[in-house]
Amino acid sequence: EMLRADDRYADGFHAALAHDLEPDLLAIRVPVLNFINRGDSAYALSEATARLRSDWPFIVHDGGTNDYIDEAPDAWAATVAEFLASADAEPDHCLAPAGAA
């Protein structure tokens, strides 16, 4: 996608990172895996998310870059598969809108 972005890409990228995600993250009521590798440029954001949502599993792989899925596809897939196998995926839990009784 970045290769097809026009001259407004940087504006959108910076706006997304400047947005206060805390209320949105706190409203999520479905199983979430906070998974990153230490070489990813978003690592600090993932750490902050882990502090905010300690109820979500926080899995960190050593090394890698922003292309970790391409660099270590087997490790990436194993981590995601393990999470999916263990996630609470009951339809009532996953589909209830945030704030719903």
C-alpha positions in Angstrom: 0.0 0.0 0.0 2.8 2.5 0.9 4.1 2.2 -2.7 0.8 3.4 -4.1 0.3 6.2 -1.5 0.1 9.7 -2.7 1.7 12.7 -1.1 -0.9 12.7 1.7 0.3 9.3 3.1 2.6 10.9 5.8 -0.3 13.2 6.9 -2.6 10.2 7.4 0.0 8.1 9.1 0.9 10.9 11.6 -2.8 11.6 12.2 -3.4 8.0 13.0 -0.6 7.9 15.5 -1.6 11.2 17.1 -5.2 9.9 17.8 -5.9 9.1 21.4 -6.6 5.4 21.1 -7.2 4.8 24.9 -11.0 5.1 24.9 -11.2 2.9 21.8 -8.9 0.2 23.2 -10.8 0.2 26.5 -14.1 -0.3 24.6 -13.0 -3.5 22.8 -14.8 -6.5 24.2 -13.5 -9.3 22.0 -10.4 -11.4 22.4 -7.3 -9.6 21.3 -3.7 -10.7 20.9 -1.2 -7.9 21.4 1.7 -9.5 19.4 4.8 -7.8 18.1 8.5 -8.3 17.7 11.2 -6.1 19.3 12.5 -4.8 15.9 9.1 -3.4 14.9 8.9 0.4 14.9 5.5 0.1 16.7 7.0 -1.8 19.6 6.7 1.1 22.0 3.0 1.4 21.1 2.5 -2.3 21.7 4.1 -1.9 25.1 1.8 1.0 26.0 -1.2 -1.1 24.9 0.0 -3.9 27.1 0.1 -1.6 30.1 -3.4 -0.3 29.3 -4.9 -3.7 28.5 -3.2 -6.2 30.8 -6.1 -8.6 30.2 -4.8 -9.2 26.7 -2.0 -11.6 26.1 1.2 -9.6 25.2 3.6 -11.8 23.1 6.9 -10.4 22.1 9.3 -12.1 19.7 13.0 -11.1 19.7 14.5 -9.5 16.6 12.9 -8.9 13.3 11.8 -5.7 11.6 8.5 -4.3 10.4 8.3 -7.2 8.0 8.4 -9.9 10.7 5.6 -11.9 9.1 7.8 -12.3 6.0 11.0 -12.8 8.0 9.7 -15.5 10.4 6.4 -16.8 9.0 6.4 -20.1 10.9 6.9 -18.4 14.3 4.3 -15.7 13.4 1.8 -18.3 12.3 2.4 -20.5 15.4 1.8 -17.6 17.7 -1.4 -16.5 16.0 -2.7 -20.1 15.8 -2.1 -20.7 19.5 -4.0 -17.6 20.3 -6.9 -18.5 18.0 -7.1 -22.0 19.5 -7.3 -20.6 23.1 -9.4 -17.4 22.5 -12.8 -17.1 24.0 -14.8 -17.1 20.8 -18.3 -17.5 22.1 -20.7 -15.6 19.7 -22.4 -13.7 22.5 -19.1 -12.5 23.8 -17.6 -11.5 20.4 -20.6 -9.9 18.9 -21.9 -7.8 21.8 -21.5 -4.1 21.1 -19.3 -2.2 23.6 -21.4 -1.0 26.5 -24.2 -3.5 25.8 -25.7 -5.2 28.8 
